[in-house]
Amino acid sequence: MMALPGTSSQGADLGATLRSLRGMVAGADATPALSEGNGLGFGLPALDRMLGGGLARAALHEIAPAAVNHLGAAAGFTLALAARAEEPGKEMLWIQSDFAAIEAGDPYGPGLACLGLAAERLVFLRVPRAIDALWAMEEALRCRAMAAVFAELTEDGAVADLTATRRLTLAAREGGGLGLLLRHRTPPQPSAAMTRWEVSSVPGAGDRFGGLGRTAFALSLLKNRRGPLGRWTLAWDHHERAFVSAALSLGVAAPARDRSYRTLVARRALPG
């Protein structure tokens, strides 16, 4: 059979394009080496070692609450990471869909200051749909003027599937900033994120005057492409903008004085 003019060259171009796309996908799935000073350390040696030197910059990370009522804790943990990721001369961007704002509300300026995050360094962007939030996040992550980019998604976060998170990973690697995807619920589908965290609130120790103390988080590392998984209880020191260990020593409740009476009643209630 005689080949049509230009067929072989078109086939070669198509083959080169496919090889290039496979290389990009493989690069998104590969775990990049942690360069010196690239990790966003938690300040806790054991946790930082498990993360290969800290939370990787130029990468995508996912954060979700352990339950719906822990969404505030997940958002607080995300903002604490933003405070640690702050760099001189660089900005940070928070992207929120309309429905996410209706469901969870807007960030509160004085509350950001109490967390140690300067509100004037944080740019807010409101978009109508989740897919718009992902597009804006991808474009912002490519910008080297951004220290960190966050996107908040509700249950419509299913659009942030494996393909979408691969694109975000490549964009973060290109721009060098920290990408954080705050989901209102832990998604069942896989993603290309470097880590996935599940956050819940825990009681924090009070201050010396009997008032509210440091904000505490219970963290579960569900995915870690650089090492093992684990669970930690950390507190956030907004003055130092650092995490500290918050392993609480809780007293055991004293046995009830009427236990013998309850045992007797239970025995009488048993058949036979």
GIHUFEN-V326200 format. One record per residue. RES is the residue in one letter. PHI is phi as a letter, one per 40 degrees, with the letter a starting at -180 (999 if undefined). BURIAL is # if it has 24 or more other C-alpha atoms within 12 Angstrom, else .. D_LAST is the distance of its C-alpha to the last C-alpha in Angstrom with 2 decimals. Layout:
BEGIN
res = (RES | RES)
phi = (PHI | PHI)
burial = (BURIAL | BURIAL)
d_last = (D_LAST | D_LAST)
END
This chain:
BEGIN
res = (M | M | A | L | P | G | T | S | S | Q | G | A | D | L | G | A | T | L | R | S | L | R | G | M | V | A | G | A | D | A | T | P | A | L | S | E | G | N | G | L | G | F | G | L | P | A | L | D | R | M | L | G | G | G | L | A | R | A | A | L | H | E | I | A | P | A | A | V | N | H | L | G | A | A | A | G | F | T | L | A | L | A | A | R | A | E | E | P | G | K | E | M | L | W | I | Q | S | D | F | A | A | I | E | A | G | D | P | Y | G | P | G | L | A | C | L | G | L | A | A | E | R | L | V | F | L | R | V | P | R | A | I | D | A | L | W | A | M | E | E | A | L | R | C | R | A | M | A | A | V | F | A | E | L | T | E | D | G | A | V | A | D | L | T | A | T | R | R | L | T | L | A | A | R | E | G | G | G | L | G | L | L | L | R | H | R | T | P | P | Q | P | S | A | A | M | T | R | W | E | V | S | S | V | P | G | A | G | D | R | F | G | G | L | G | R | T | A | F | A | L | S | L | L | K | N | R | R | G | P | L | G | R | W | T | L | A | W | D | H | H | E | R | A | F | V | S | A | A | L | S | L | G | V | A | A | P | A | R | D | R | S | Y | R | T | L | V | A | R | R | A | L | P | G)
phi = (999 | c | c | c | d | g | c | c | c | c | c | c | c | c | c | c | c | c | c | c | c | c | c | c | c | c | c | c | c | c | c | c | c | c | c | c | g | c | c | c | c | c | g | b | d | c | c | c | c | c | c | g | h | h | c | c | c | f | a | b | b | b | b | a | c | c | a | d | c | b | c | c | c | c | c | c | c | c | c | c | c | c | c | c | c | c | b | c | g | b | b | b | b | b | b | b | c | d | c | c | c | c | c | b | g | c | c | b | d | c | c | c | c | c | c | g | b | c | c | c | c | b | c | b | b | b | b | c | b | c | c | c | c | c | c | c | c | c | c | c | c | c | c | c | c | b | c | a | b | b | b | b | b | c | c | c | c | c | c | c | c | c | c | c | c | c | c | c | c | c | c | c | c | c | c | g | c | c | b | b | b | c | b | c | a | c | c | c | c | c | a | c | c | c | b | b | b | b | b | b | c | b | c | b | c | c | c | c | c | g | c | c | b | c | c | b | b | b | b | b | c | c | a | a | c | b | i | c | b | a | b | a | b | b | b | b | c | c | c | c | f | a | c | b | c | b | c | c | b | c | c | c | c | c | c | c | c | c | c | c | c | c | c | c | c | c | c | c | c | c | c | g)
burial = (. | . | . | . | . | . | . | . | . | . | . | . | . | . | . | . | . | . | . | . | . | . | . | . | . | . | . | # | # | . | # | # | . | . | . | . | . | # | # | # | # | # | # | . | . | . | # | # | # | # | # | # | # | # | # | # | # | # | # | # | # | # | # | # | # | # | . | . | . | # | # | # | # | # | # | # | # | # | # | # | # | # | # | # | # | # | . | . | . | . | # | # | # | # | # | # | # | # | # | # | # | . | . | # | . | . | # | . | . | . | . | # | . | # | # | # | # | # | # | . | # | # | # | # | # | # | # | . | # | # | # | # | # | # | # | # | # | # | # | # | # | # | # | # | # | # | # | # | # | # | # | # | # | # | . | # | # | # | # | # | . | . | . | # | # | # | # | # | # | # | # | # | # | # | # | # | # | # | # | # | # | # | # | # | # | # | # | . | . | . | # | # | # | # | # | # | # | # | # | # | # | # | . | # | # | . | . | . | . | . | . | . | . | # | # | # | # | # | # | # | # | # | # | # | # | # | . | . | . | . | . | # | # | # | # | # | # | # | . | . | # | # | # | # | # | # | . | . | . | . | . | . | . | . | . | . | . | . | . | . | . | . | . | . | . | . | . | . | . | . | . | .)
d_last = (92.50 | 94.53 | 92.61 | 93.20 | 95.15 | 92.92 | 89.81 | 89.64 | 90.06 | 87.39 | 85.01 | 85.76 | 85.13 | 81.81 | 80.76 | 81.71 | 79.75 | 76.62 | 76.95 | 77.37 | 74.25 | 72.21 | 73.51 | 72.47 | 68.93 | 68.68 | 69.99 | 67.38 | 64.59 | 66.09 | 65.04 | 68.17 | 69.15 | 68.64 | 72.06 | 72.81 | 71.79 | 70.21 | 66.59 | 65.12 | 63.35 | 60.24 | 61.47 | 58.46 | 59.65 | 56.40 | 56.04 | 59.75 | 59.76 | 57.00 | 59.15 | 62.23 | 63.96 | 62.48 | 61.87 | 64.60 | 67.35 | 69.14 | 65.73 | 63.03 | 59.62 | 56.65 | 54.39 | 51.37 | 48.56 | 45.00 | 43.99 | 46.03 | 45.57 | 47.10 | 50.39 | 52.16 | 51.24 | 52.56 | 55.77 | 56.14 | 55.83 | 58.43 | 60.79 | 60.36 | 61.46 | 64.37 | 65.40 | 65.47 | 67.34 | 70.11 | 73.56 | 76.92 | 78.96 | 76.15 | 74.09 | 70.50 | 69.40 | 66.19 | 65.83 | 63.43 | 62.98 | 63.05 | 59.42 | 58.35 | 60.20 | 58.49 | 55.02 | 55.43 | 58.58 | 61.74 | 62.07 | 62.92 | 66.15 | 65.26 | 61.91 | 63.82 | 65.97 | 62.92 | 61.78 | 65.22 | 66.53 | 69.94 | 69.71 | 73.42 | 72.86 | 70.23 | 71.46 | 69.16 | 69.52 | 67.80 | 67.77 | 66.56 | 64.52 | 62.51 | 65.07 | 67.78 | 65.88 | 65.76 | 69.48 | 70.38 | 68.29 | 69.99 | 73.43 | 72.71 | 71.33 | 74.66 | 76.48 | 77.19 | 77.49 | 73.70 | 71.62 | 68.36 | 67.36 | 64.01 | 62.72 | 59.68 | 57.93 | 55.05 | 52.99 | 56.33 | 56.77 | 56.20 | 60.00 | 59.92 | 59.11 | 60.26 | 63.85 | 64.13 | 62.73 | 65.14 | 67.97 | 66.76 | 66.52 | 70.10 | 71.32 | 69.71 | 71.28 | 74.63 | 74.57 | 72.84 | 70.58 | 66.84 | 64.96 | 61.59 | 59.63 | 57.07 | 54.53 | 52.14 | 49.53 | 49.20 | 50.78 | 49.28 | 52.74 | 54.62 | 57.66 | 60.60 | 59.76 | 60.10 | 56.82 | 53.90 | 52.04 | 48.85 | 48.88 | 46.38 | 46.87 | 45.40 | 45.78 | 49.11 | 50.14 | 52.11 | 55.69 | 56.95 | 57.47 | 53.87 | 54.79 | 54.01 | 54.63 | 55.17 | 53.61 | 50.99 | 49.92 | 47.21 | 49.05 | 47.79 | 50.56 | 49.47 | 52.82 | 55.55 | 58.45 | 59.68 | 56.69 | 52.96 | 50.47 | 48.62 | 47.14 | 48.78 | 48.56 | 52.09 | 53.81 | 57.12 | 59.97 | 62.28 | 65.05 | 65.41 | 64.18 | 61.98 | 58.35 | 56.68 | 53.43 | 50.69 | 47.72 | 45.80 | 43.99 | 40.97 | 39.07 | 35.36 | 33.38 | 32.26 | 28.54 | 27.16 | 27.28 | 24.09 | 22.03 | 20.14 | 19.28 | 18.10 | 15.91 | 14.32 | 13.84 | 12.37 | 9.72 | 8.89 | 8.99 | 6.47 | 3.78 | 0.00)
END
